[in-house]
Amino acid sequence: MTIQASGQLEFSLNSHERTKTQSNLILAHLRLGKSITSLEALDRFRCFRLAARIGELRAAGHAIKTTRAQTESGATVAEYSLRGQ
C-alpha cells in the first residue's frame, strides 16, 4: 500500500492476490443468487479471465453451472450461476 501525493491510498496486489480477490468477489456475487457473464465480470471486477476464475472455484468445490445466454447484439456467451439458485 502506498499513499499518492494527492493523499489517495493505492493498493498494489501481486497477480496471485488479485486472482484470489477476483475469485472471492465473483463467488460473493454468485452467492447473492446472481449470474455473471465475461462482460459483466470485466465491468464489475476488472476480471479478464472469468472462465479461469470459474474453473478455480469449481476446483475448490463450488457447484457452478454454465448456461448459454444471448446478448443484445445476438452473440452467444457463457453465463455462470450457482447450482440450485
URPEUR-V36021 format. One record per residue. N is the residue number from 1. RES is the residue in three letters. PSI is psi in degrees with one decimal (none if undefined). OMEGA is omega in whole degrees, 0 to 359 (none if undefined). Layout:
BEGIN
N	RES	PSI	OMEGA
N	RES	PSI	OMEGA
END
This chain:
BEGIN
1	MET	135.6	177
2	THR	159.1	176
3	ILE	122.7	180
4	GLN	165.2	179
5	ALA	-28.6	180
6	SER	-6.3	181
7	GLY	-2.6	179
8	GLN	145.5	176
9	LEU	141.8	177
10	GLU	123.8	180
11	PHE	133.9	179
12	SER	108.6	179
13	LEU	140.6	173
14	ASN	171.5	187
15	SER	-34.5	179
16	HIS	-44.3	179
17	GLU	-39.9	180
18	ARG	-43.9	179
19	THR	-45.6	180
20	LYS	-42.7	179
21	THR	-44.4	179
22	GLN	-44.2	180
23	SER	-43.5	179
24	ASN	-40.7	178
25	LEU	-41.9	180
26	ILE	-44.0	179
27	LEU	-43.3	178
28	ALA	-41.3	178
29	HIS	-46.6	181
30	LEU	-37.3	180
31	ARG	-19.3	175
32	LEU	1.9	180
33	GLY	12.0	181
34	LYS	156.9	173
35	SER	170.7	180
36	ILE	142.4	173
37	THR	171.2	180
38	SER	-37.2	179
39	LEU	-38.9	177
40	GLU	-39.8	180
41	ALA	-38.2	178
42	LEU	-45.2	182
43	ASP	-45.9	185
44	ARG	-41.8	190
45	PHE	5.9	182
46	ARG	37.9	182
47	CYS	112.9	181
48	PHE	-17.3	186
49	ARG	63.5	182
50	LEU	-42.9	181
51	ALA	-36.5	178
52	ALA	-42.4	179
53	ARG	-39.9	178
54	ILE	-41.6	177
55	GLY	-41.2	178
56	GLU	-41.5	179
57	LEU	-39.7	176
58	ARG	-42.4	179
59	ALA	-27.2	178
60	ALA	0.5	174
61	GLY	6.2	180
62	HIS	132.8	182
63	ALA	98.5	182
64	ILE	128.9	179
65	LYS	153.3	178
66	THR	129.1	172
67	THR	164.8	178
68	ARG	133.3	179
69	ALA	152.3	179
70	GLN	131.5	179
71	THR	171.8	179
72	GLU	-28.2	181
73	SER	-4.3	179
74	GLY	-3.5	178
75	ALA	148.3	176
76	THR	129.3	181
77	VAL	160.3	175
78	ALA	138.3	177
79	GLU	126.8	186
80	TYR	142.9	175
81	SER	164.0	177
82	LEU	140.8	178
83	ARG	141.2	178
84	GLY	4.3	179
85	GLN	none	none
END
